[in-house]
Amino acid sequence: MRIRQAVAEDAMAVALAHVRSWQVGYQGLLPTGYLDALRAEDRAGRYAFDQMNPDGPFTQVAVAGDTICGHITTGRCRDDDRPGSGEIWAIYVDPPRWGSGIGKRLITAGCEQLRSRGHVAASLWVLTGNDRARRFYESAGWHCDGTQRTDSIGGHPVQEVRYQRSLQAFEPGSRS
């Protein structure tokens, strides 16, 4: 398995993994009808991998053989109270690959990308009830900073909490 920068030809494969990840991971967090209606074709049209900016959105993919197993998108932090920070905008692994270490490799690559852009800290947002994701982030050295917000996904209000971590002492695979 390797991590590389996404290219335009990856759009559909990334979208397939992204949609499947939402449909499994957000069960009970978003309405079933909304999740069932998600289409990879719609999501793929949103990606502009051929026009990426290293300051964001910048997407990397995990590839096993010829199969894209997941992706991470990073960029500058979009929160006004975190100037100079980076942000994990999205990270998704195809559900059949959950627990295989791909997520850890992706988040490490994302942190390395942010650090290479001069960011000393990073943040990310996660659905409050997404316990699996929250455990994953905590095991990777992220901590909930107590900041909460209400967002909307497909017209459905969701509660999110923010996680953050320092990138100054970041070493690949570290938990600091």
DRENVOPA-499011 format. One line per 8 residues: number of its first residue (from 0); for each residue x, y, z of N, C-alpha, C. Coordinates in steps of 0.2 Angstrom, whole numbers, plus 5000, padded with zeros to 4 digits. Example, Ala and Ser with C-alpha at 12.3 -4.5 7.8 and 13.67 -1.06 7.14 Angstrom:
2
0 = 5066,4972,5039,5062,4978,5039,5066,4984,5039 ~ 5064,4989,5035,5068,4995,5036,5064,5000,5039
***
This chain:
176
0 = 5004,4994,5000,5000,5000,5000,5004,5006,5000 ~ 5002,5011,4996,5006,5017,4996,5002,5023,4996 ~ 5004,5029,4998,5001,5035,4998,5004,5040,4993 ~ 4999,5043,4989,5002,5047,4983,4996,5053,4983 ~ 4999,5058,4979,4994,5063,4977,4989,5061,4973 ~ 4983,5063,4974,4977,5061,4970,4978,5065,4963 ~ 4975,5061,4958,4975,5064,4951,4968,5064,4948 ~ 4967,5067,4943,4960,5068,4940,4957,5061,4939
8 = 4961,5056,4937,4958,5050,4935,4956,5046,4941 ~ 4957,5048,4947,4956,5045,4953,4949,5047,4956 ~ 4945,5052,4953,4939,5055,4956,4934,5049,4957 ~ 4932,5045,4952,4927,5040,4953,4929,5035,4959 ~ 4935,5033,4959,4937,5028,4964,4937,5031,4971 ~ 4939,5037,4971,4939,5041,4978,4932,5042,4980 ~ 4927,5044,4975,4920,5045,4977,4917,5038,4979 ~ 4918,5033,4976,4916,5026,4978,4917,5025,4985
16 = 4924,5025,4987,4926,5024,4994,4923,5029,4999 ~ 4922,5035,4997,4920,5041,5001,4912,5039,5002 ~ 4908,5038,4997,4901,5036,4998,4900,5030,5002 ~ 4904,5025,5001,4903,5019,5005,4905,5020,5012 ~ 4910,5024,5014,4912,5026,5020,4906,5030,5024 ~ 4903,5034,5021,4898,5038,5024,4892,5033,5025 ~ 4890,5029,5020,4884,5025,5021,4885,5020,5027 ~ 4891,5018,5028,4892,5013,5034,4894,5017,5040
24 = 4898,5022,5040,4900,5025,5046,4895,5030,5049 ~ 4891,5033,5045,4886,5038,5047,4879,5035,5049 ~ 4878,5028,5048,4872,5025,5050,4870,5027,5057 ~ 4864,5029,5058,4862,5031,5065,4864,5039,5066 ~ 4868,5042,5062,4870,5049,5063,4867,5053,5058 ~ 4865,5050,5052,4862,5054,5047,4856,5050,5045 ~ 4850,5053,5042,4845,5049,5040,4846,5043,5035 ~ 4844,5038,5035,4845,5032,5031,4843,5034,5024
32 = 4838,5037,5023,4836,5039,5016,4841,5044,5013 ~ 4844,5048,5016,4849,5052,5014,4855,5048,5012 ~ 4857,5044,5016,4863,5040,5015,4862,5035,5009 ~ 4856,5032,5009,4855,5028,5003,4855,5031,4996 ~ 4853,5038,4996,4853,5042,4990,4860,5044,4988 ~ 4865,5044,4992,4871,5046,4990,4874,5042,4984 ~ 4877,5046,4979,4879,5043,4973,4886,5045,4972 ~ 4890,5040,4970,4897,5042,4969,4898,5046,4963
40 = 4894,5046,4958,4894,5050,4952,4893,5057,4954 ~ 4889,5059,4958,4888,5066,4961,4894,5068,4964 ~ 4897,5064,4969,4903,5066,4973,4909,5067,4968 ~ 4910,5063,4964,4916,5063,4959,4916,5070,4955 ~ 4910,5072,4954,4910,5079,4950,4912,5085,4954 ~ 4913,5084,4961,4915,5089,4965,4923,5090,4966 ~ 4926,5085,4964,4933,5084,4965,4937,5088,4959 ~ 4942,5092,4961,4946,5095,4956,4953,5093,4957
48 = 4955,5087,4957,4962,5084,4958,4967,5087,4954 ~ 4965,5089,4948,4969,5092,4943,4971,5099,4944 ~ 4968,5102,4949,4969,5109,4950,4970,5110,4958 ~ 4973,5105,4961,4974,5106,4968,4980,5111,4970 ~ 4979,5114,4976,4983,5119,4979,4986,5115,4985 ~ 4993,5115,4986,4995,5112,4992,4993,5115,4999 ~ 4990,5122,4998,4987,5125,5004,4980,5123,5005 ~ 4977,5119,5001,4970,5116,5002,4965,5119,4996
56 = 4961,5114,4995,4961,5107,4997,4966,5103,4993 ~ 4970,5099,4997,4975,5095,4994,4974,5088,4996 ~ 4973,5083,4991,4970,5076,4993,4976,5071,4991 ~ 4977,5067,4995,4981,5061,4994,4977,5055,4995 ~ 4979,5050,4991,4975,5043,4991,4980,5038,4994 ~ 4976,5033,4997,4980,5026,4998,4978,5021,4993 ~ 4983,5018,4990,4982,5014,4985,4985,5007,4986 ~ 4981,5002,4985,4984,4995,4986,4983,4991,4979
64 = 4989,4990,4976,4989,4987,4970,4986,4993,4965 ~ 4980,4992,4962,4977,4997,4958,4971,5000,4961 ~ 4970,4998,4967,4964,5000,4971,4965,5006,4976 ~ 4961,5011,4975,4961,5016,4979,4956,5014,4985 ~ 4960,5014,4991,4956,5012,4997,4954,5017,5002 ~ 4956,5024,5001,4954,5029,5005,4958,5035,5003 ~ 4956,5041,5006,4959,5047,5005,4959,5052,5011 ~ 4963,5057,5010,4964,5062,5015,4964,5069,5012
72 = 4961,5074,5014,4961,5080,5011,4963,5085,5016 ~ 4968,5089,5015,4971,5094,5020,4971,5101,5017 ~ 4972,5106,5021,4973,5113,5019,4974,5117,5025 ~ 4973,5124,5024,4974,5128,5030,4968,5128,5034 ~ 4968,5129,5040,4962,5129,5045,4957,5134,5043 ~ 4951,5132,5042,4946,5137,5040,4942,5140,5046 ~ 4945,5139,5052,4942,5142,5059,4946,5148,5060 ~ 4942,5154,5061,4945,5160,5063,4949,5160,5069
80 = 4948,5156,5074,4952,5156,5080,4958,5152,5080 ~ 4960,5149,5074,4965,5145,5073,4970,5147,5068 ~ 4972,5154,5067,4976,5156,5062,4983,5153,5062 ~ 4985,5151,5056,4991,5148,5055,4991,5140,5056 ~ 4985,5138,5058,4985,5131,5059,4983,5127,5052 ~ 4984,5121,5052,4982,5117,5046,4975,5113,5048 ~ 4972,5110,5043,4966,5106,5045,4966,5100,5041 ~ 4963,5095,5044,4961,5089,5040,4954,5090,5038
88 = 4953,5091,5032,4946,5093,5029,4942,5087,5029 ~ 4945,5081,5027,4942,5075,5026,4947,5069,5026 ~ 4944,5063,5029,4948,5057,5029,4943,5052,5029 ~ 4943,5047,5024,4939,5042,5023,4943,5036,5020 ~ 4941,5030,5023,4944,5023,5021,4938,5019,5019 ~ 4938,5015,5014,4933,5011,5012,4932,5006,5017 ~ 4925,5005,5019,4924,5001,5025,4927,4994,5025 ~ 4927,4990,5020,4930,4984,5020,4938,4984,5022
96 = 4941,4990,5022,4948,4991,5024,4949,4994,5031 ~ 4943,4995,5034,4944,4998,5041,4948,4993,5045 ~ 4952,4996,5050,4956,4992,5054,4962,4989,5052 ~ 4964,4991,5045,4969,4988,5042,4976,4992,5043 ~ 4975,4998,5046,4981,5003,5046,4981,5008,5041 ~ 4976,5008,5036,4976,5013,5031,4975,5020,5033 ~ 4970,5020,5038,4968,5027,5041,4974,5030,5044 ~ 4978,5026,5048,4984,5028,5052,4989,5031,5047
104 = 4990,5027,5041,4995,5030,5036,4992,5036,5033 ~ 4986,5037,5032,4983,5043,5028,4984,5049,5033 ~ 4982,5048,5039,4982,5054,5044,4990,5056,5045 ~ 4994,5051,5045,5001,5053,5046,5004,5057,5039 ~ 5001,5054,5033,5003,5058,5027,5000,5065,5027 ~ 4994,5066,5030,4991,5072,5030,4994,5077,5035 ~ 4996,5074,5041,5000,5078,5045,5007,5080,5042 ~ 5010,5076,5039,5017,5077,5036,5016,5083,5031
112 = 5010,5082,5027,5009,5087,5022,5008,5094,5025 ~ 5004,5094,5030,5002,5101,5034,5009,5104,5037 ~ 5013,5099,5040,5019,5102,5042,5024,5104,5037 ~ 5024,5101,5031,5028,5104,5026,5026,5110,5023 ~ 5020,5112,5024,5017,5119,5022,5018,5124,5028 ~ 5022,5122,5033,5023,5127,5038,5019,5127,5044 ~ 5014,5123,5044,5009,5123,5050,5012,5120,5056 ~ 5011,5123,5062,5013,5120,5068,5008,5116,5072
120 = 5002,5117,5070,4996,5113,5073,4991,5112,5068 ~ 4987,5107,5070,4981,5105,5065,4975,5104,5069 ~ 4969,5105,5065,4963,5103,5068,4959,5099,5063 ~ 4953,5096,5066,4948,5093,5062,4942,5093,5065 ~ 4936,5092,5062,4930,5092,5065,4927,5085,5064 ~ 4923,5082,5069,4920,5076,5068,4913,5076,5071 ~ 4909,5072,5068,4902,5072,5071,4902,5069,5078 ~ 4899,5073,5083,4899,5071,5090,4898,5064,5091
128 = 4893,5061,5088,4891,5054,5089,4895,5049,5086 ~ 4900,5051,5082,4904,5046,5078,4910,5043,5083 ~ 4908,5039,5087,4913,5036,5092,4919,5033,5089 ~ 4917,5029,5084,4923,5025,5080,4928,5030,5078 ~ 4926,5035,5074,4931,5040,5072,4935,5044,5078 ~ 4931,5046,5083,4934,5049,5089,4939,5045,5092 ~ 4938,5038,5093,4943,5034,5096,4949,5033,5091 ~ 4948,5033,5084,4953,5033,5080,4958,5039,5081
136 = 4955,5045,5081,4959,5051,5081,4962,5052,5088 ~ 4959,5050,5093,4962,5050,5100,4968,5045,5100 ~ 4968,5039,5097,4973,5034,5096,4979,5037,5092 ~ 4978,5042,5088,4983,5045,5083,4986,5051,5086 ~ 4984,5053,5093,4987,5059,5096,4983,5065,5096 ~ 4977,5065,5093,4973,5071,5093,4969,5071,5100 ~ 4967,5077,5102,4962,5078,5107,4957,5083,5106 ~ 4951,5082,5109,4945,5086,5108,4947,5092,5112
144 = 4946,5098,5109,4947,5104,5112,4941,5108,5115 ~ 4935,5104,5115,4929,5107,5118,4925,5111,5114 ~ 4928,5113,5108,4924,5118,5103,4919,5113,5100 ~ 4913,5116,5099,4907,5113,5096,4904,5117,5091 ~ 4901,5114,5086,4897,5118,5082,4891,5114,5079 ~ 4886,5118,5076,4881,5114,5072,4882,5116,5065 ~ 4882,5110,5061,4883,5111,5054,4877,5108,5051 ~ 4877,5108,5044,4872,5105,5040,4875,5100,5035
152 = 4872,5094,5035,4874,5089,5029,4868,5087,5026 ~ 4868,5089,5019,4862,5087,5015,4855,5090,5018 ~ 4856,5096,5021,4850,5099,5024,4848,5096,5031 ~ 4852,5092,5034,4851,5089,5041,4856,5092,5046 ~ 4853,5095,5051,4858,5098,5056,4862,5092,5060 ~ 4868,5093,5061,4873,5089,5064,4877,5093,5069 ~ 4879,5089,5075,4883,5092,5080,4890,5089,5078 ~ 4895,5094,5079,4902,5092,5078,4906,5095,5084
160 = 4912,5091,5085,4917,5093,5090,4923,5094,5086 ~ 4927,5098,5089,4934,5099,5085,4939,5096,5089 ~ 4944,5093,5085,4950,5090,5088,4956,5093,5086 ~ 4961,5093,5089,4967,5097,5087,4974,5093,5090 ~ 4979,5094,5087,4986,5092,5089,4991,5096,5086 ~ 4997,5096,5090,5003,5099,5088,5006,5096,5082 ~ 5009,5099,5078,5013,5096,5072,5020,5098,5074 ~ 5022,5102,5079,5029,5104,5080,5033,5098,5082
168 = 5031,5094,5086,5034,5088,5088,5032,5082,5084 ~ 5029,5083,5079,5026,5077,5075,5032,5073,5072 ~ 5032,5067,5073,5036,5062,5069,5031,5057,5066 ~ 5032,5055,5060,5028,5050,5057,5027,5044,5062 ~ 5020,5043,5064,5018,5038,5068,5018,5040,5075 ~ 5020,5046,5077,5020,5048,5084,5013,5050,5086 ~ 5013,5050,5093,5006,5052,5096,5007,5059,5100 ~ 5012,5063,5099,5012,5069,5103,5008,5074,5100
***
